[in-house]
Amino acid sequence: MKNSVIDKICCWASEEGECFKRTEEHEKLLDDVDKLYTKFCSELKGKELENFKKMCECFDGMIAEESEQFFKMGFKLGLRLAVECFSV
């Protein structure tokens, strides 16, 4: 990561753990994903299992990257709003 303030805040936020409550729907989705991951890992073998795990890692990476970008965008917009409010 770069050494900008927003990058440091992203690192700090990830070290702090969860800063929000998960909804019941979110918990259900996580549970479903876990069950399916376990099922596929037990049924797939060899190259198919490798490919499945690689796909899951790629998907996790994409979600993490997207979340970081949304956080940065929201933070920048919030900061701009705050500056505008105090400069009027």
C-alpha positions as CSV (number, residue, x, y, z in Angstrom):
1,M,0.0,0.0,0.0
2,K,1.0,3.6,-0.5
3,N,1.8,5.8,2.3
4,S,-1.1,8.3,2.1
5,V,-3.4,9.2,5.0
6,I,-6.3,7.3,3.5
7,D,-4.1,4.1,3.0
8,K,-3.0,4.4,6.7
9,I,-6.7,4.7,7.8
10,C,-7.6,1.6,5.7
11,C,-4.8,-0.3,7.4
12,W,-5.9,1.0,10.9
13,A,-9.5,0.1,10.2
14,S,-8.6,-3.5,9.1
15,E,-6.5,-4.0,12.3
16,E,-9.3,-2.9,14.5
17,G,-11.5,-5.7,13.4
18,E,-15.2,-5.4,12.7
19,C,-16.6,-1.9,13.1
20,F,-20.1,-2.8,12.2
21,K,-22.8,-5.2,13.2
22,R,-23.7,-7.9,10.6
23,T,-27.3,-8.3,9.7
24,E,-29.1,-11.6,10.0
25,E,-29.2,-11.8,6.2
26,H,-25.4,-11.3,6.1
27,E,-24.8,-14.0,8.7
28,K,-27.0,-16.4,6.7
29,L,-25.1,-15.7,3.5
30,L,-21.8,-16.3,5.2
31,D,-23.1,-19.5,6.6
32,D,-24.3,-20.6,3.2
33,V,-20.9,-19.8,1.6
34,D,-19.1,-21.7,4.4
35,K,-21.3,-24.8,3.9
36,L,-20.9,-24.7,0.1
37,Y,-17.1,-24.2,0.4
38,T,-16.8,-27.2,2.7
39,K,-19.0,-29.3,0.5
40,F,-17.0,-28.5,-2.7
41,C,-13.7,-29.0,-0.9
42,S,-14.8,-32.5,0.2
43,E,-16.2,-33.5,-3.2
44,L,-13.6,-32.1,-5.6
45,K,-10.2,-33.7,-6.1
46,G,-6.9,-32.9,-7.7
47,K,-6.8,-30.1,-10.3
48,E,-10.5,-29.3,-9.9
49,L,-10.0,-28.7,-6.1
50,E,-7.0,-26.5,-6.9
51,N,-9.0,-24.5,-9.4
52,F,-11.9,-24.1,-7.1
53,K,-9.7,-22.8,-4.2
54,K,-7.9,-20.5,-6.6
55,M,-11.2,-19.1,-7.8
56,C,-12.3,-18.5,-4.2
57,E,-9.0,-16.7,-3.5
58,C,-9.4,-14.5,-6.6
59,F,-13.0,-13.7,-5.6
60,D,-11.9,-12.8,-2.1
61,G,-9.2,-10.5,-3.5
62,M,-11.6,-8.8,-5.8
63,I,-14.0,-8.1,-2.9
64,A,-11.2,-6.8,-0.7
65,E,-10.0,-4.5,-3.5
66,E,-13.6,-3.2,-4.2
67,S,-14.3,-2.6,-0.5
68,E,-11.1,-0.6,-0.1
69,Q,-11.9,1.5,-3.1
70,F,-15.5,2.2,-1.8
71,F,-14.1,3.1,1.6
72,K,-11.6,5.6,0.0
73,M,-14.3,7.1,-2.2
74,G,-16.7,7.5,0.8
75,F,-14.0,9.0,3.0
76,K,-12.9,11.5,0.3
77,L,-16.5,12.5,-0.3
78,G,-17.2,12.8,3.5
79,L,-14.0,15.0,3.9
80,R,-15.0,17.2,1.0
81,L,-18.5,17.7,2.5
82,A,-17.0,18.5,5.9
83,V,-14.6,21.1,4.4
84,E,-17.4,22.6,2.4
85,C,-19.6,22.9,5.5
86,F,-16.9,24.6,7.5
87,S,-15.8,27.0,4.7
88,V,-19.2,28.5,4.0
